[in-house]
Amino acid sequence: MRSSEPRRLLVVGPSWVGDMVMAQSLFMTIQQRYPGALIDVVAPKWSGDLLGRMPEVNDYIEMPLGQGQFELGVRYRLGRALQQRGYDQAIIIPRSWKSAVVPAAARVPQRTGYRGEMRYGLLNDIRPLDKRVLTQTVQRYVALGLADGAPLPPATIPQPHLKIDQVNQAVLVARFALDGDAPVVGFMPGAEYGPAKCWPIEYYGALASRLIAEGYRVWLFGSPKDRASCRGIAEIAPQVIDLSGKTALVDVVDLIALCKLVVCNDSGLMHIAAATGRHVVALYGSSTPDYTPPLTSSADVCYLGLACGPCFERECPLKDPEEHLRCLYDITVESVFEHCRSVKW
């Protein structure tokens, strides 16, 4: 690389929505360290539009494989096709062996990642991962953008900030005939990880009824997988606007930006809401805000910290009816309602 040229980096991104939003903190850290750096991201197809909302990213490169697909030949050919771009460094966020194949095939001279799955040879800048020091997912991402041997945990974590497309926003408002003459509360009742992260639907429904009676509007967001949950909320509170399964991921970004606050589980949409600058009321069950907090200074976290948690299970392992999902059922509707009411307009 000539000294006058910007540094070129290839980042192998994560596979989950929330993780991709948190990865923006890494991209921001790289730009702070190397102003004007060109950052290209290899990532799943669904993430291309989301990465387009991150000004730090130069280019998105589609990984034409889904989760769990190995396909060594496909990965090798993709890497060879990228060799001509002349990357100075690759940062591999996932800790799997297969995720390191593309940068190695692209012959990137510095290939940075955490030790794992015998990646010696594929990586040549191997970092140890001390989970006692790097306790948060976002810290682990940001640390990969620092010099080897830099003090850890990172002193600062840049907060993700997604761009809003106001033209698309206006189109969506017209398409769904959305009324913004009253403060809007967005609900995201799903969590791709599993039901042990999901506050009860009947609680969401009761909260919606309380908020609507107080003059708020409530919009429901989610993927097609969340339609049943959102229908359950709408059956309890028919005045809600159910947008689940009707929008693309970046449409949700633009619509959440119209809300005054959101109520959500620990999920990918929680991280998106935080990155749009909305006030977040985040509900934690099997996970913990110590590990994946909403990356915003404007958040209320509802987490009980029971002795059985955090278990990080997809489904509650406790079969006793009095203990099953207590981490979620004991977060009361009244307490969440008061968090919502306390947000100043």
C-alpha positions in Angstrom: 0.0 0.0 0.0 1.3 3.4 -0.9 1.3 5.9 2.0 -1.1 8.2 0.1 -3.8 5.6 -0.4 -6.5 4.9 2.2 -6.2 1.7 4.1 -8.4 -1.1 2.7 -10.1 -3.5 5.0 -12.2 -6.6 4.5 -14.5 -7.5 7.4 -16.3 -10.9 7.6 -19.5 -9.9 9.3 -21.8 -11.8 11.7 -25.0 -13.6 10.7 -27.6 -12.0 13.1 -29.3 -8.7 12.8 -28.4 -7.4 16.3 -24.8 -8.5 15.9 -24.5 -6.7 12.5 -25.8 -3.5 14.2 -23.2 -3.9 16.9 -20.5 -4.5 14.3 -21.0 -0.8 13.3 -19.1 0.0 16.5 -16.2 -1.8 15.0 -16.5 0.0 11.7 -16.6 3.3 13.5 -13.5 2.3 15.5 -11.6 1.5 12.4 -12.5 4.8 10.9 -11.3 6.6 14.0 -8.0 4.7 13.8 -7.6 5.0 10.0 -9.5 8.1 8.8 -10.8 7.6 5.3 -10.3 3.8 5.4 -12.3 1.8 2.9 -14.2 -1.0 4.7 -15.8 -3.7 2.7 -18.0 -6.3 4.5 -18.7 -9.9 3.5 -22.1 -10.7 4.9 -25.4 -12.6 4.3 -27.7 -11.4 1.6 -30.3 -10.0 4.1 -27.7 -7.5 5.5 -26.9 -5.6 2.4 -29.5 -2.9 2.7 -28.8 -2.6 6.5 -25.0 -2.1 5.8 -26.0 0.6 3.3 -27.3 2.6 6.3 -23.8 2.6 7.8 -21.8 5.5 6.4 -18.5 3.8 7.5 -19.0 0.9 5.0 -17.6 1.3 1.5 -19.0 -1.9 -0.1 -21.1 -4.9 0.7 -20.1 -8.3 -0.6 -22.7 -11.0 -0.5 -21.8 -14.3 1.1 -23.9 -16.6 -1.1 -24.3 -19.2 1.6 -26.6 -19.6 4.5 -25.9 -20.4 8.1 -24.4 -23.9 8.5 -23.4 -24.2 4.9 -19.7 -25.0 4.5 -19.1 -25.1 0.7 -15.3 -24.7 0.8 -15.1 -24.2 -3.0 -17.6 -21.3 -3.0 -15.7 -19.6 -0.2 -12.4 -20.1 -1.9 -13.6 -18.7 -5.2 -15.1 -15.7 -3.6 -11.8 -15.0 -1.9 -9.8 -15.3 -5.1 -12.2 -12.9 -6.8 -11.5 -10.4 -4.1 -7.7 -10.7 -4.3 -7.5 -7.9 -6.9 -8.9 -5.4 -4.5 -5.6 -5.3 -2.6 -6.8 -5.4 1.0 -4.3 -4.4 3.7 -6.1 -6.2 6.5 -9.0 -8.6 7.1 -11.0 -8.7 10.4 -13.0 -11.9 10.8 -15.7 -11.5 13.4 -17.1 -15.0 13.6 -14.9 -17.6 15.3 -15.6 -20.4 12.9 -13.0 -22.0 10.6 -15.1 -21.5 7.5 -15.4 -17.8 8.1 -11.7 -17.3 7.7 -11.4 -19.0 4.3 -12.4 -16.0 2.2 -9.7 -13.6 3.5 -7.1 -16.4 3.3 -8.0 -17.1 -0.3 -7.9 -13.4 -1.1 -4.3 -13.4 0.3 -4.9 -10.5 2.6 -1.5 -9.9 4.3 -2.9 -9.3 7.8 -5.8 -11.5 8.9 -7.1 -10.7 12.3 -9.5 -12.8 14.4 -9.9 -14.6 17.7 -8.4 -18.0 18.4 -10.9 -20.8 17.7 -11.5 -23.9 15.6 -7.8 -24.4 14.8 -7.6 -21.4 12.4 -3.8 -21.4 12.4 -2.6 -20.6 8.9 -5.9 -19.0 7.9 -5.3 -16.3 10.4 -1.9 -14.7 11.1 -3.0 -12.1 13.6 -4.6 -14.3 16.2 -6.0 -12.6 19.3 -6.8 -14.4 22.6 -10.4 -13.9 23.8 -10.6 -13.3 27.5 -14.3 -13.3 28.3 -13.6 -12.1 31.8 -12.2 -8.9 30.4 -14.3 -8.5 27.2 -17.7 -9.2 28.9 -19.8 -7.6 26.2 -20.3 -8.8 22.6 -19.7 -5.2 21.3 -16.4 -5.0 23.2 -15.2 -8.1 21.5 -16.0 -6.7 18.1 -14.3 -3.3 18.8 -11.2 -4.9 20.3 -10.5 -6.6 16.9 -10.2 -3.1 15.4 -7.5 -2.0 17.9 -3.8 -2.7 17.7 -2.6 -6.0 19.0 -1.7 -5.5 22.7 -3.9 -2.4 23.1 -5.4 -2.0 26.6 -8.6 -4.0 27.1 -11.5 -3.6 27.4 -11.7 -0.7 24.9 -11.9 2.6 26.6 -14.7 3.8 24.4 -17.4 2.1 22.4 -18.9 4.2 19.6 -22.7 3.8 19.6 -24.2 2.6 16.3 -26.1 5.2 14.3 -28.1 4.1 11.3 -29.0 6.6 8.5 -32.7 7.3 8.0 -34.1 7.6 4.5 -36.8 10.3 4.8 -38.1 9.7 1.3 -38.7 6.0 2.0 -40.2 7.0 5.3 -42.7 9.2 3.7 -43.6 6.5 1.2 -44.2 4.0 4.0 -46.4 6.5 6.0 -48.6 6.9 2.9 -48.7 3.2 2.1 -49.9 2.2 5.5 -51.9 5.4 6.2 -50.0 5.9 9.4 -51.2 8.7 11.7 -48.5 10.5 13.7 -50.7 13.1 15.4 -50.1 11.4 18.7 -46.9 10.0 20.2 -46.1 6.5 18.8 -44.8 3.6 20.8 -43.3 0.8 18.8 -43.6 -2.8 20.0 -41.2 -5.5 18.9 -42.5 -8.7 20.6 -40.3 -11.2 18.8 -36.8 -12.5 19.3 -35.2 -14.8 16.7 -33.2 -16.6 19.4 -36.2 -18.2 21.0 -39.2 -17.8 23.4 -37.0 -17.6 26.6 -36.3 -14.0 25.4 -39.9 -13.0 24.8 -42.1 -11.1 27.3 -45.6 -12.7 27.3 -47.9 -11.6 24.5 -50.7 -11.1 26.9 -48.5 -8.6 28.7 -47.7 -6.7 25.5 -51.5 -6.7 24.8 -52.3 -5.3 28.2 -49.6 -2.7 27.9 -50.9 -1.6 24.5 -54.4 -1.2 25.9 -53.0 1.0 28.7 -51.0 3.2 26.4 -53.8 3.6 23.9 -56.2 4.7 26.7 -53.6 7.3 27.6 -53.6 8.7 24.1 -50.6 6.9 22.6 -50.6 5.1 19.3 -49.0 1.6 19.2 -47.3 0.1 16.1 -46.2 -3.5 16.0 -43.0 -4.5 14.1 -41.6 -7.9 13.3 -40.7 -10.4 10.6 -43.2 -12.9 9.1 -42.3 -15.2 12.0 -43.8 -12.7 14.4 -47.2 -12.4 12.8 -48.9 -14.8 15.2 -47.5 -12.9 18.2 -48.6 -9.6 16.8 -52.1 -11.0 16.0 -52.3 -12.0 19.6 -51.6 -8.4 20.7 -54.1 -7.0 18.2 -56.8 -9.3 19.6 -56.3 -7.8 23.0 -55.8 -4.2 21.7 -57.6 -3.9 18.3 -56.5 -0.3 17.9 -52.8 -1.2 17.3 -51.3 -0.9 13.9 -49.8 -4.3 13.0 -46.9 -3.9 10.5 -45.4 -7.3 11.1 -44.3 -9.2 8.0 -45.3 -6.2 5.8 -42.0 -4.4 5.6 -38.3 -5.0 4.7 -35.7 -4.7 7.4 -34.6 -1.2 6.3 -38.3 -0.1 6.2 -38.5 -1.0 9.9 -35.4 1.2 10.4 -37.3 4.2 8.9 -40.5 3.5 10.7 -39.0 3.0 14.1 -37.4 6.4 13.7 -40.9 7.9 13.7 -41.6 6.4 17.2 -41.1 8.3 20.4 -40.0 5.1 22.1 -40.0 1.4 21.7 -40.7 -1.6 24.0 -38.9 -4.7 23.0 -37.2 -7.9 24.0 -33.4 -8.4 23.7 -33.4 -8.8 19.9 -32.0 -7.6 16.7 -34.8 -5.0 16.4 -33.8 -3.7 19.9 -30.3 -2.9 18.5 -31.9 -1.3 15.4 -34.1 0.9 17.6 -31.2 2.0 19.7 -29.2 2.9 16.5 -32.1 5.1 15.3 -31.9 7.2 18.5 -35.2 6.1 19.9 -35.7 5.7 23.6 -35.6 1.9 24.3 -37.4 0.0 27.0 -35.7 -3.3 26.8 -37.0 -6.5 28.4 -34.5 -9.2 29.3 -35.3 -12.9 30.1 -32.8 -15.6 29.5 -30.1 -13.2 28.5 -28.5 -10.3 30.3 -27.9 -6.6 29.6 -24.4 -7.2 30.9 -23.6 -9.1 27.7 -25.8 -7.4 25.0 -27.0 -4.0 26.3 -28.9 -1.6 24.1 -26.1 0.7 22.8 -27.7 4.0 23.6 -27.7 6.4 26.5 -31.5 6.6 26.2 -32.7 3.3 27.6 -34.6 1.7 30.4 -33.6 -1.9 31.1 -36.0 -4.3 32.7 -34.0 -7.2 34.1 -34.7 -9.2 37.2 -31.4 -10.9 37.6 -32.9 -14.1 39.2 -30.7 -16.7 40.6 -31.4 -19.1 37.7 -30.2 -16.6 35.1 -28.8 -15.7 32.8 -29.2 -19.1 31.4 -29.0 -18.1 27.7 -31.3 -20.9 26.8 -33.7 -20.7 23.9 -36.5 -22.2 26.0 -36.8 -22.1 29.7 -35.3 -25.2 31.2 -37.4 -25.0 34.4 -40.5 -27.2 34.4 -41.9 -26.1 37.7 -44.9 -23.9 36.8 -44.0 -21.5 39.6 -40.5 -21.0 38.3 -41.0 -21.4 34.5 -40.2 -18.1 32.7 -40.3 -16.2 36.0 -37.6 -13.9 34.6 -40.2 -12.6 32.1 -43.5 -13.1 33.8 -42.4 -11.2 36.9 -41.7 -8.1 34.8 -45.0 -6.5 35.4 -47.1 -4.5 32.9 -47.4 -1.7 35.4 -43.6 -1.3 35.7 -43.1 -1.2 32.0 -46.0 1.2 31.6 -44.4 3.6 34.1 -41.1 3.4 32.2 -43.0 4.4 29.0 -44.8 7.3 30.8 -41.6 8.6 32.2 -40.1 9.3 28.7 -40.3 13.0 28.1 -41.6 14.2 24.7 
